[in-house]
Each structure stands twice: as C-alpha cells, then as structure tokens.
C-alpha cells in the first residue's frame, strides 16, 4: 500500500491485530500508528476485517504471510481508490471475510490446535462443597465456585494454560508475552490481563463468560468451523453447545457474580426476578402471597447481607411483610 511504511513487517502488523505480540513490538506498531492519521485508519480497517470475520475454517495450514498481506493490502487499496474517484461503494463483507480467513485466521487456528493438545505436569485444584481461592505461580488469582475444578499447565511454557470445569473467576496478571488461555468444552478464552468469570458445566446447555475488566477473545472451536467474539468490560458471551453458536450481550450488573463477591446490585429490578435470584443463591423458598407485589420494582445494593436483612429492607421499602414459615418466606402486602 502506498501509505504503509515498507519497513513495518507484515508479520508484526498481523501479530498486533491478533494481540499475539510482545510489549516491545507493540510499542513499535503503536508509535507507527500515531505517526500518521492514515496509519491509524489502515490498522482500524484491518481490525474490522478481524472482528467481522464470523465463521472461519480451522485448517492448520502453512501461510505465506508476505503474500497474504499483499492480497489484503491490494483489496483495501482498491476500495480507497474507488472512494478517491467519488464512487463510494460498500465493502463486500463476504469478500473481506474470505480475506481474513486467508490472512489472519490460519495463524490463530494453528495456535488453537496446539493448545488443544494436552500437556503433562498439570497441577489440579478442586472445590467441592465450598468456594476456594488460590494464587497461581504468575501472581494471577482464581476463585472456584463449589463443584468446580481446574488443571494448570507449567507457566514456564510460551502460554499460560488452564483447563476448567464448573465456575471460576479469574484475575489475570498482565503479561503480553505470555497470553493466558482458559479451555472449556469446545471453547477457548484468550486474555493478557483482565478479570472475568467462566461457567462451564457438563449438565448445562451453555458456556458463559462475563468480563469485569479488560478484554478477552472468546473462541468456539469444533470440527467444522471456528467462531469468536471479542468481550470487553461489562460484556457477557454465551456459547450454545447444541447450536454451536456464540452470542454477545450486556448482562444485568450485580447479579451473575454474586457467588464470588457476595454483592447484589438491583436497578429497578422486578420483585419476581429478585426472588428467583435469592432462592438460587441462598437455597431458600420464597412465596408471593399478594399478586400486586409481582410487578413492583426495587433498587438497592447489598454486600454480604443475610437473606433476612435483604427481605426486611425490601419489605420496608415496598410496604410488605415477610413471614417465615419453616424453610419458606412468605411475602404479604400490608393493608
């Protein structure tokens, strides 16, 4: 391309786009991006190809990086030439997807296939009836929900790899030169430094990833194709085991991570939804005796509070009485 410095190696640009780059090399690329506006525009176009690439063929093939980069550059040059002539046209996304598969994806998929091969010397950590916390050799911390387990690889390897079942919250120590990889059933989560929660249980139809801070790449890998979504702080990714599809959405804050931080954050939440959440996390039964309570909404935050206190505060706010009958709480509107 005419505005791309020939001294910037294609391999380096590809590594930057796929976040598989050392700190030193990343600094070189970032300085190059900041040197000219067209550089930033160009790298953004390449990132969009990556982000929008959808379903990708996972064939571990050798790639002629220089030739592949030439193909991508010429395609973007062609589009820019059309704009300069006043003939503004939309990029053919299907063609871009094919280019992405040729240029970027095989490099990533090769790594994924290597990752899926089991390694020896795995450390096992398991939580049975209660949650447990531990610190890994790189300084990262983990919190395992009850009935969860992980296997930790030797972190002296080029990547930090963990295989897990159940539900685990990760606080990952940043190290761009050693990506942190979490493997579940048919999925891989790749990060550098971030906080996120993963749910992967054999008896559940979905695998969930919730990002508290930072950014992760959530891959679905199976026999026919590979897909991914990029998740940032506040995002939730869901992989459906039956349909083999990935979904990205915004979860309600202060709900999904209660098991880990014991915090509940309600923002105009329906009472019926709050009750379902309390029953799940406190192992109790709650009955609404007054139908008019069902559509009421409640806003508050609770940190490590017992169920009795939560229901008493809700009752005081919404004008209902909570009566405990054996192991069941009954909510009755005040007259």
Secondary structure, 3 states (H helix, E strand, C coil): CCCCCCCCCHHHHHHHHCCCCCHHHHHHHHHHHHHCHHHHHHHHHHHHHHHCCCCECCCCCCCCHHHHHHHHHHHHHHHHHHHHCCCCCCCCHHHHHHHHHHHHHHHHHHHHHHHHCCCCCCEEEEECCCCEEEECCCCCEEEECCCEEEEECCCCCCCEEEEEEEEEEEECCCCCCCCEEEEECCEEEEECCCEEEEEECCCCCEEEEEEEECEEEEEEECCCCEEEEEEECCEEEEEECCCCEEEEEECCCCCCCHHHHCEEEEEEEEHHHHHHHHHHHHCCEEEECCHHHCCCEEEEEEECCCHHHHHHHHHHHHCEEEEEECCEEEEEECC
